Amino acid sequence: MTSSRELIERAIAAVDARVLEQIAAARQRQERDRLARAARTVARRQGLARRHAAKLRHLAERGLDLAPPVSLDNQTLAASGA
């Protein structure tokens, strides 16, 4: 026959094991989520770079000047108007 002390120790061990399983599962979820966020960040940056390149390509196809006009005479006002 099993004593009540042994039953309590088994119950505590079972609870401890379950808690450790839950902690491990939470860590795995965190790592999976971190990797997914990193992958989305890379994809977003690549997508933005592709969109920007396409925009510049389309502007160039239209013959639009991509650079703002430059005045080297130093007589134009600054953006602040000073």
CORTAGI-V896253 format. One record per residue. N is the residue number from 0. PSI is psi in whole degrees, -180 to 180 (999 if undefined). D_CENTER is the distance of its C-alpha to the mean C-alpha in Angstrom with 1 decimal. Layout:
n: [N | N]
psi: [PSI | PSI]
d_center: [D_CENTER | D_CENTER]
This chain:
n: [0 | 1 | 2 | 3 | 4 | 5 | 6 | 7 | 8 | 9 | 10 | 11 | 12 | 13 | 14 | 15 | 16 | 17 | 18 | 19 | 20 | 21 | 22 | 23 | 24 | 25 | 26 | 27 | 28 | 29 | 30 | 31 | 32 | 33 | 34 | 35 | 36 | 37 | 38 | 39 | 40 | 41 | 42 | 43 | 44 | 45 | 46 | 47 | 48 | 49 | 50 | 51 | 52 | 53 | 54 | 55 | 56 | 57 | 58 | 59 | 60 | 61 | 62 | 63 | 64 | 65 | 66 | 67 | 68 | 69 | 70 | 71 | 72 | 73 | 74 | 75 | 76 | 77 | 78 | 79 | 80 | 81]
psi: [144 | 136 | 162 | -31 | -44 | -39 | -41 | -43 | -39 | -41 | -42 | -43 | -39 | -42 | -44 | -42 | -42 | -41 | -43 | -38 | -43 | -39 | -45 | -42 | -40 | -41 | -39 | -41 | -43 | -44 | -43 | -44 | -38 | -45 | -38 | -41 | -42 | -41 | -41 | -38 | -45 | -46 | -42 | -45 | -41 | -41 | -42 | -40 | -41 | -43 | -42 | -44 | -41 | -40 | -47 | -39 | -44 | -39 | -41 | -37 | -32 | -9 | 19 | 143 | 126 | -18 | 143 | 154 | 141 | 130 | 118 | 2 | -6 | 23 | -10 | 152 | 151 | 167 | -29 | -11 | 4 | 999]
d_center: [57.2 | 53.9 | 54.1 | 52.0 | 50.4 | 49.2 | 47.8 | 45.9 | 44.6 | 43.4 | 41.8 | 39.9 | 38.9 | 37.6 | 35.6 | 34.2 | 33.2 | 31.5 | 29.6 | 28.5 | 27.4 | 25.3 | 23.7 | 22.9 | 21.6 | 19.2 | 18.0 | 17.5 | 15.5 | 13.2 | 12.8 | 12.4 | 9.7 | 7.8 | 8.5 | 7.7 | 4.0 | 4.5 | 7.0 | 5.8 | 4.2 | 7.6 | 9.4 | 8.8 | 10.0 | 12.7 | 13.7 | 14.1 | 16.0 | 18.2 | 18.9 | 19.9 | 22.0 | 23.7 | 24.4 | 26.1 | 27.9 | 29.3 | 30.4 | 32.1 | 33.8 | 35.2 | 36.5 | 34.7 | 34.5 | 30.9 | 31.8 | 33.3 | 37.0 | 37.8 | 40.9 | 42.4 | 45.3 | 43.5 | 45.3 | 42.5 | 41.1 | 37.7 | 35.1 | 36.2 | 39.8 | 41.2]
